[in-house]
């Protein structure tokens, strides 16, 4: 009798006949055991494992829940919802609904009284299954409302982060990393002796490797651990990240070095201006001075210019953001809605609009508002270096061999600035060799963007809609009707054109 009613109910569920389902429940349901088979598999498991749309599943769930509450007790309902099936890795209905990606049914089961802390035969709770399935919103909902530790391990030592990385779920893995305020510990290992960083290296995810390296917890033997992981790594970009000992915040060290290089790269000009006197080339000398001063001032301007940070328009939580928007439009660190081309800078600790890169030499991010000024700075620096090289070569060409000998024999001569030609030439050549490839790369990117002109999607159109299937059905019906109209019109046009051709033929004959 028990399995008989359960099989009848599953048949009504598969055929999507709610009237027969309601009739069977009202007439034949006498006790909670009537919808349970010998493997502890009840009708809630069938609902969670069904392929029907969630709207229909929720109607079945609501009616069944109401009848159980009216005829039996709440304890019976909770025992049915938290019953673990012996035939399916001790999965509860909640585990199955999460595994099948049914958000609405999962939330309803949690509201009724489903326990997300129940463990499967592998020792995994609801957070493990959410991480494995890639359900970010449900993961955050369970974590925030039920206070479950996100670093809990299963029987194999796998945390939700391990499962998300091994299943290549980058979005939820980054979300888990952002929630780990204390940092990622490389000592948490599974039985295959692989930590989260090793798993990220195995799947070849540059993005995850960088996120893990930034959020690593300080270790005494950190360099040894990273060296061992780097030996196994075959990707050059990932191994380059693993070489970095730490990811510190913003520093003015490189900015000061660049400032000093720009000041001393034209040493022969400064000597001619202040010590040796200008013997010839007055216009060239002052032009060189104006270029270098303009370059330094522009460098300071770009370093102080804001790149365009994303601002939180209204206070929202991660659960609300992931419920309304796709993961690529949410920043889990800043907890805000962002554009697709907006990226989070871990040095500035902000989201930058149209993020290009973080320039350590300018100690600033290059984004939407300062990208043009950055290209202008590169152009000015390249022009200044080329002009300085020209002056060095021209000066060395016009100085005769005899004057060069005088310079080395008699230091009192005013041509002593020849000593500064060689270091000035070398420094300008080094600066130019660095600037030209970078400037060429950015110019190429600008030309590519101008040619492509991508259409920026509207964020409001990317929201998840509960009635997506109905809208999709309506859109398909609309398109089919439009197609039918188009075919009728085309057929009528072709018929009229053929009749006109026939009339012309007959008249000509």
C-alpha positions as CSV (number, residue, x, y, z in Angstrom):
1,X,0.0,0.0,0.0
2,X,2.8,2.3,0.8
3,X,4.7,1.9,-2.4
4,X,1.4,1.7,-4.4
5,X,0.3,5.2,-3.4
6,X,3.8,6.5,-4.0
7,X,4.0,5.1,-7.5
8,X,0.6,6.5,-8.3
9,X,1.6,9.9,-7.1
10,X,4.8,9.8,-9.1
11,X,2.8,8.9,-12.2
12,X,0.6,11.9,-11.7
13,X,3.7,14.0,-11.2
14,X,5.3,12.8,-14.4
15,X,2.1,13.3,-16.4
16,X,1.6,16.7,-14.7
17,X,-2.0,16.1,-13.7
18,X,-2.6,18.0,-10.5
19,X,-6.3,17.1,-10.3
20,X,-5.5,13.3,-10.1
21,X,-2.8,14.1,-7.6
22,X,-5.1,16.0,-5.3
23,X,-7.8,13.3,-5.6
24,X,-5.3,10.6,-4.6
25,X,-4.0,12.5,-1.6
26,X,-7.4,13.3,-0.3
27,X,-8.8,9.8,-0.7
28,X,-5.9,7.4,-0.1
29,X,-3.4,9.3,2.2
30,X,-4.0,7.9,5.7
31,X,-0.6,8.2,7.3
32,X,2.9,9.7,6.4
33,X,4.2,6.2,5.8
34,X,1.9,5.9,2.7
35,X,4.2,8.1,0.7
36,X,7.5,6.4,1.8
37,X,9.0,3.3,0.2
38,X,11.3,0.8,1.8
39,X,14.4,2.9,0.9
40,X,13.3,5.9,2.9
41,X,12.4,7.6,-0.4
42,X,9.3,9.7,-0.1
43,X,7.3,12.0,-2.4
44,X,9.4,15.1,-1.5
45,X,12.4,13.3,-3.0
46,X,10.3,12.7,-6.2
47,X,9.4,16.4,-6.3
48,X,13.1,17.5,-5.9
49,X,14.2,15.0,-8.5
50,X,11.4,15.8,-11.0
51,X,12.0,17.5,-14.4
52,X,8.9,19.6,-14.2
53,X,9.0,23.4,-14.1
54,X,9.3,24.9,-10.6
55,X,5.9,26.6,-10.8
56,X,4.2,23.2,-11.1
57,X,6.5,21.7,-8.5
58,X,5.7,24.4,-6.0
59,X,1.9,23.9,-6.4
60,X,2.4,20.2,-5.8
61,X,4.6,20.9,-2.8
62,X,2.1,23.5,-1.3
63,X,-0.9,21.2,-1.6
64,X,0.9,18.2,-0.1
65,X,2.3,20.3,2.8
66,X,-1.1,21.7,3.6
67,X,-2.8,18.3,3.6
68,X,0.0,16.8,5.8
69,X,-0.3,19.7,8.3
70,X,-4.1,19.4,8.5
71,X,-4.1,15.6,8.9
72,X,-0.9,15.1,10.8
73,X,1.6,17.0,13.0
74,X,4.4,19.3,12.1
75,X,6.9,16.8,13.4
76,X,5.7,14.3,10.7
77,X,6.2,17.0,8.0
78,X,9.7,17.9,9.2
79,X,10.7,14.2,9.4
80,X,9.5,13.7,5.8
81,X,11.4,16.7,4.5
82,X,14.6,15.7,6.4
83,X,14.3,12.1,5.5
84,X,17.5,10.8,3.9
85,X,17.1,8.3,1.0
86,X,19.1,5.1,1.5
87,X,19.2,4.5,-2.3
88,X,20.8,7.8,-3.3
89,X,23.8,8.6,-1.1
90,X,21.6,9.5,1.9
91,X,20.3,12.6,0.0
92,X,17.5,14.5,1.6
93,X,14.9,16.4,-0.6
94,X,16.9,19.6,0.1
95,X,20.1,18.0,-1.2
96,X,18.3,16.8,-4.4
97,X,16.7,20.2,-5.1
98,X,20.0,22.0,-4.7
99,X,21.7,19.4,-6.9
100,X,19.1,19.9,-9.6
101,X,19.4,23.7,-9.4
102,X,15.8,24.3,-8.2
103,X,16.1,27.6,-6.4
104,X,12.4,28.2,-5.6
105,X,11.8,24.7,-4.3
106,X,15.0,24.8,-2.2
107,X,13.8,28.0,-0.5
108,X,10.4,26.6,0.1
109,X,11.9,23.5,1.7
110,X,14.1,25.6,3.9
111,X,11.0,27.7,5.0
112,X,9.1,24.5,5.8
113,X,11.9,23.2,8.0
114,X,14.5,21.4,6.0
115,X,17.9,21.1,7.8
116,X,20.9,22.2,5.6
117,X,23.3,20.7,8.1
118,X,22.3,17.1,7.3
119,X,25.2,15.1,5.9
120,X,25.2,12.8,2.9
121,X,27.0,9.5,2.8
122,X,30.1,11.5,1.7
123,X,29.8,13.8,4.7
124,X,28.6,16.8,2.6
125,X,26.1,19.3,3.7
126,X,24.0,21.8,1.7
127,X,26.9,24.2,1.3
128,X,29.1,21.5,-0.3
129,X,26.3,20.7,-2.8
130,X,25.7,24.4,-3.6
131,X,29.4,24.9,-4.2
132,X,29.5,21.8,-6.4
133,X,26.5,22.9,-8.4
134,X,27.5,26.6,-8.6
135,X,24.5,28.1,-6.9
136,X,25.9,31.3,-5.5
137,X,22.7,32.9,-4.3
138,X,21.6,29.7,-2.5
139,X,25.0,29.3,-1.0
140,X,24.9,32.8,0.5
141,X,21.3,32.4,1.7
142,X,22.2,29.2,3.6
143,X,25.4,30.6,4.9
144,X,23.9,33.8,6.2
145,X,20.7,32.5,7.7
146,X,21.9,29.2,9.1
147,X,25.4,30.2,10.3
148,X,27.2,27.2,8.7
149,X,31.0,27.3,8.5
150,X,32.2,27.6,4.9
151,X,35.4,25.8,5.8
152,X,33.7,22.6,7.0
153,X,35.2,19.4,5.5
154,X,33.5,16.3,4.3
155,X,34.8,12.8,5.0
156,X,37.5,13.2,2.3
157,X,38.6,16.5,3.7
158,X,37.0,18.5,0.9
159,X,35.7,22.0,1.7
160,X,33.2,23.8,-0.4
161,X,36.1,25.7,-1.9
162,X,37.8,22.5,-2.9
163,X,34.6,21.3,-4.6
164,X,34.0,24.6,-6.4
165,X,37.5,24.6,-7.8
166,X,37.5,21.0,-8.8
167,X,34.2,21.4,-10.6
168,X,35.6,24.6,-12.4
169,X,33.0,26.9,-10.7
170,X,35.0,30.0,-10.8
171,X,32.3,32.5,-9.8
172,X,31.2,30.7,-6.6
173,X,34.9,29.9,-5.8
174,X,35.7,33.6,-5.9
175,X,32.7,34.3,-3.7
176,X,33.8,31.8,-1.1
177,X,37.3,33.3,-1.2
178,X,35.9,36.8,-0.6
179,X,33.9,35.5,2.4
180,X,37.1,34.0,4.0
181,X,38.1,37.0,6.0
182,X,41.0,35.2,7.8
183,X,42.5,34.1,4.5
184,X,43.0,30.8,2.8
185,X,45.1,28.2,4.7
186,X,47.1,25.9,2.5
187,X,47.3,23.4,5.3
188,X,43.7,22.3,4.7
189,X,44.3,19.3,2.4
190,X,42.2,16.4,1.2
191,X,43.4,12.8,1.0
192,X,45.0,13.4,-2.4
193,X,47.2,15.9,-0.7
194,X,46.1,18.9,-2.7
195,X,45.2,22.3,-1.3
196,X,43.0,24.9,-3.1
197,X,46.0,26.4,-4.9
198,X,47.1,23.1,-6.2
199,X,43.6,22.3,-7.5
200,X,43.5,25.7,-9.2
201,X,46.9,25.1,-10.8
202,X,45.7,21.6,-12.0
203,X,42.6,23.0,-13.8
204,X,44.8,25.9,-15.2
205,X,42.7,28.7,-13.9
206,X,44.8,31.9,-13.8
207,X,41.9,33.9,-12.3
208,X,41.5,31.5,-9.3
209,X,45.3,31.2,-8.7
210,X,45.5,35.0,-8.5
211,X,42.6,35.2,-6.1
212,X,44.0,32.5,-3.9
213,X,47.5,34.1,-3.9
214,X,46.1,37.5,-2.9
215,X,44.0,36.0,0.0
216,X,46.6,33.5,1.3
217,X,47.0,33.3,5.0
218,X,50.6,34.1,6.2
219,X,52.8,31.0,6.6
220,X,56.3,30.4,7.8
221,X,57.2,28.0,5.0
222,X,55.2,29.9,2.3
223,X,58.1,30.1,-0.2
224,X,58.8,26.4,0.0
225,X,55.1,25.5,-0.5
226,X,54.9,27.8,-3.5
227,X,58.1,26.5,-5.0
228,X,56.8,22.9,-4.8
229,X,53.5,24.0,-6.5
230,X,55.4,26.0,-9.1
231,X,57.5,23.0,-10.1
232,X,54.4,21.1,-11.1
233,X,52.9,24.0,-12.9
234,X,53.2,24.1,-16.7
235,X,51.5,27.4,-17.4
236,X,53.9,30.3,-17.6
237,X,51.4,33.0,-16.5
238,X,50.4,31.0,-13.4
239,X,54.0,30.2,-12.5
240,X,54.7,34.0,-12.7
241,X,52.0,34.6,-10.1
242,X,53.4,31.9,-7.9
243,X,56.8,33.6,-7.9
244,X,55.4,36.6,-6.1
245,X,56.0,36.4,-2.4
246,X,53.2,38.7,-1.4
247,X,50.6,41.0,-2.9
248,X,50.9,44.2,-0.9
249,X,48.9,47.4,-1.2
250,X,49.8,50.6,-3.1
251,X,53.4,51.7,-2.9
252,X,55.2,54.8,-4.1
253,X,58.5,53.0,-4.6
254,X,58.2,52.6,-8.3
255,X,56.8,56.0,-8.8
256,X,59.8,57.6,-7.1
257,X,62.2,55.4,-9.2
258,X,60.4,56.6,-12.4
259,X,60.6,60.2,-11.3
260,X,64.3,60.0,-10.7
261,X,64.9,58.3,-14.0
262,X,63.0,61.0,-15.8
263,X,65.1,63.6,-14.1
264,X,68.5,62.1,-14.7
265,X,67.9,60.7,-18.2
266,X,68.8,64.2,-19.7
267,X,71.9,64.9,-17.6
268,X,73.8,66.6,-20.4
269,X,70.9,69.1,-20.8
270,X,70.9,69.9,-17.1
271,X,74.7,70.4,-17.3
272,X,74.4,72.8,-20.2
273,X,71.7,74.8,-18.6
274,X,73.2,75.3,-15.1
275,X,76.9,74.4,-15.2
276,X,78.5,74.5,-18.5
277,X,76.5,77.1,-20.3
278,X,74.8,76.8,-23.6
279,X,77.4,77.1,-26.4
280,X,74.9,76.2,-29.2
281,X,71.5,74.8,-29.8
282,X,69.5,77.2,-27.6
283,X,66.2,76.2,-29.1
284,X,66.9,72.5,-28.9
285,X,68.0,72.7,-25.3
286,X,64.9,74.6,-24.1
287,X,62.7,72.3,-26.2
288,X,64.2,69.3,-24.4
289,X,63.7,71.0,-21.0
290,X,60.1,71.8,-21.8
291,X,59.4,68.2,-22.9
292,X,60.9,66.6,-19.8
293,X,59.1,69.0,-17.5
294,X,55.9,68.5,-19.3
295,X,56.4,64.7,-19.1
296,X,57.0,64.8,-15.4
297,X,54.0,67.1,-14.7
298,X,51.8,64.8,-16.9
299,X,53.0,61.8,-15.0
300,X,52.0,63.4,-11.7
301,X,48.6,64.3,-13.2
302,X,47.9,60.8,-14.4
303,X,48.9,59.3,-11.0
304,X,46.5,61.6,-9.2
305,X,43.7,61.3,-11.7
306,X,40.9,59.0,-10.6
307,X,40.4,56.1,-13.0
308,X,36.6,56.0,-12.3
309,X,35.6,53.9,-9.4
310,X,32.3,52.1,-9.2
311,X,30.0,53.6,-6.5
312,X,27.4,51.7,-4.6
313,X,24.0,53.4,-5.5
314,X,22.0,51.9,-2.6
315,X,22.8,49.5,0.3
316,X,22.4,45.9,-0.9
317,X,23.5,42.5,0.2
318,X,25.2,39.8,-1.7
319,X,22.1,37.6,-1.5
320,X,20.0,40.3,-3.2
321,X,22.6,41.0,-5.8
322,X,23.1,37.4,-6.8
323,X,19.4,36.8,-6.8
324,X,18.8,39.7,-9.3
325,X,22.0,39.7,-11.5
326,X,24.4,37.3,-13.1
327,X,27.6,36.6,-11.2
328,X,29.7,38.5,-13.7
329,X,27.8,41.7,-12.8
330,X,28.4,41.4,-9.1
331,X,31.6,42.2,-7.1
332,X,31.7,40.0,-3.9
333,X,34.4,42.2,-2.4
334,X,32.8,45.6,-2.8
335,X,29.2,44.1,-2.6
336,X,27.8,46.1,-5.5
337,X,26.4,45.8,-8.9
338,X,29.0,46.5,-11.6
339,X,29.5,46.6,-15.3
340,X,30.8,43.6,-17.1
341,X,34.1,45.5,-18.0
342,X,34.5,46.7,-14.4
343,X,37.0,44.8,-12.4
344,X,38.1,44.8,-8.8
345,X,41.6,46.0,-8.1
346,X,43.1,44.3,-5.1
347,X,45.8,47.0,-4.7
348,X,43.3,49.9,-4.8
349,X,40.7,47.7,-3.1
350,X,38.0,49.2,-5.3
351,X,36.1,48.4,-8.5
352,X,37.4,50.3,-11.5
353,X,35.3,51.1,-14.5
354,X,36.7,49.8,-17.8
355,X,39.7,48.4,-15.9
356,X,42.8,48.1,-18.0
357,X,45.6,47.5,-15.5
358,X,47.2,48.8,-12.3
359,X,50.3,50.7,-13.2
360,X,52.9,50.3,-10.4
361,X,55.0,53.1,-11.9
362,X,52.2,55.6,-11.6
363,X,50.8,54.0,-8.5
364,X,47.3,54.2,-9.9
365,X,44.8,52.1,-11.8
366,X,44.2,52.8,-15.5
367,X,40.5,52.9,-16.2
368,X,37.7,54.8,-17.9
369,X,38.6,58.3,-16.8
370,X,42.4,58.3,-17.1
371,X,43.1,55.9,-19.9
372,X,43.3,58.7,-22.5
373,X,45.7,60.7,-20.3
374,X,47.8,57.6,-19.8
375,X,48.2,57.1,-23.6
376,X,49.1,60.8,-23.9
377,X,51.7,60.4,-21.1
378,X,53.3,57.5,-23.0
379,X,53.3,59.5,-26.2
380,X,55.0,62.5,-24.5
381,X,57.6,60.2,-22.9
382,X,58.4,58.6,-26.2
383,X,58.7,61.9,-28.0
384,X,60.9,63.2,-25.2
385,X,63.2,60.2,-25.3
386,X,63.5,60.3,-29.1
387,X,64.3,64.0,-29.0
388,X,67.0,63.4,-26.4
389,X,68.5,60.6,-28.4
390,X,68.6,62.9,-31.4
391,X,70.4,65.6,-29.4
392,X,72.9,63.1,-28.1
393,X,73.7,61.7,-31.5
394,X,73.8,65.2,-33.1
395,X,76.1,66.6,-30.4
396,X,78.5,63.6,-30.7
397,X,78.6,64.0,-34.5
398,X,79.4,67.7,-34.5
399,X,82.2,67.4,-31.9
400,X,85.4,66.6,-33.7
401,X,87.9,64.0,-32.5
402,X,90.4,66.7,-31.4
403,X,87.8,68.3,-29.1
404,X,87.1,65.0,-27.6
405,X,90.8,64.5,-26.8
406,X,90.8,68.0,-25.3
407,X,87.9,67.1,-23.1
408,X,89.7,64.1,-21.6
409,X,93.0,66.0,-21.2
410,X,91.8,69.4,-20.1
411,X,88.9,69.3,-17.7
412,X,88.6,73.1,-17.7
413,X,87.0,73.2,-21.2
414,X,83.4,74.0,-21.5
415,X,82.9,70.9,-23.6
416,X,83.0,68.7,-20.5
417,X,79.3,67.9,-21.0
418,X,80.5,65.2,-23.4
419,X,80.9,63.1,-20.3
420,X,77.2,63.2,-19.9
421,X,76.3,62.1,-23.4
422,X,76.9,58.4,-22.9
423,X,74.8,57.9,-19.8
424,X,72.1,60.2,-21.2
425,X,72.0,58.2,-24.4
426,X,71.8,54.8,-22.6
427,X,69.1,56.0,-20.2
428,X,66.9,57.4,-23.0
429,X,67.4,54.2,-25.1
430,X,66.3,52.0,-22.1
431,X,63.3,54.2,-21.5
432,X,62.3,54.1,-25.2
433,X,62.8,50.3,-25.4
434,X,60.2,50.0,-22.5
435,X,57.8,52.6,-23.7
436,X,57.4,51.7,-27.4
437,X,56.0,48.2,-26.9
438,X,53.6,49.3,-24.2
439,X,52.4,52.3,-26.3
440,X,52.0,50.1,-29.4
441,X,50.0,47.6,-27.4
442,X,47.6,50.2,-26.1
443,X,47.2,51.9,-29.5
444,X,46.4,48.5,-31.0
445,X,43.7,48.0,-28.3
446,X,42.2,51.4,-29.0
447,X,42.0,50.7,-32.7
448,X,40.5,47.3,-32.0
449,X,37.8,48.8,-29.7
450,X,37.0,51.5,-32.3
451,X,36.5,48.9,-35.0
452,X,34.4,46.6,-32.9
453,X,32.3,49.1,-31.1
454,X,30.6,46.6,-28.8
455,X,27.1,47.2,-27.6
456,X,26.9,47.7,-23.9
457,X,24.1,45.6,-22.4
458,X,21.6,47.1,-20.1
459,X,22.0,45.7,-16.6
460,X,18.2,45.9,-15.9
461,X,17.6,43.5,-18.8
462,X,19.9,40.9,-17.2
463,X,17.7,40.4,-14.1
464,X,16.4,37.0,-13.4
465,X,12.7,36.8,-14.0
466,X,10.5,34.3,-12.2
467,X,8.1,34.0,-15.2
468,X,11.0,33.4,-17.6
469,X,9.5,30.3,-19.1
470,X,6.1,31.9,-19.7
471,X,7.8,34.9,-21.3
472,X,9.9,32.6,-23.4
473,X,6.8,30.7,-24.4
474,X,5.0,33.9,-25.4
475,X,8.1,35.2,-27.3
476,X,8.2,31.9,-29.2
477,X,4.5,32.1,-30.0
478,X,4.9,35.7,-31.1
479,X,7.8,34.8,-33.3
480,X,5.9,31.9,-34.8
481,X,2.9,34.1,-35.5
482,X,5.2,36.7,-37.0
483,X,6.9,34.0,-39.1
484,X,3.5,32.8,-40.2
485,X,2.4,36.3,-41.2
486,X,5.7,36.8,-43.0
487,X,5.3,33.6,-44.9
488,X,1.7,34.5,-45.8
489,X,2.7,37.9,-47.0
490,X,5.6,36.5,-49.0
491,X,3.4,33.9,-50.5
492,X,0.8,36.5,-51.5
493,X,3.5,38.7,-52.9
494,X,5.0,35.8,-54.9
495,X,1.5,34.9,-56.2
496,X,0.8,38.5,-57.3
497,X,4.2,38.8,-58.9
498,X,3.7,35.5,-60.8
499,X,0.2,36.5,-61.9
500,X,1.6,39.9,-63.2
501,X,4.3,38.0,-65.1
502,X,1.8,35.7,-66.7
503,X,-0.4,38.6,-67.7
504,X,2.6,40.3,-69.3
505,X,3.5,37.2,-71.2
506,X,-0.1,36.8,-72.5
507,X,-0.3,40.4,-73.6
508,X,3.1,40.2,-75.4
509,X,2.0,37.1,-77.2
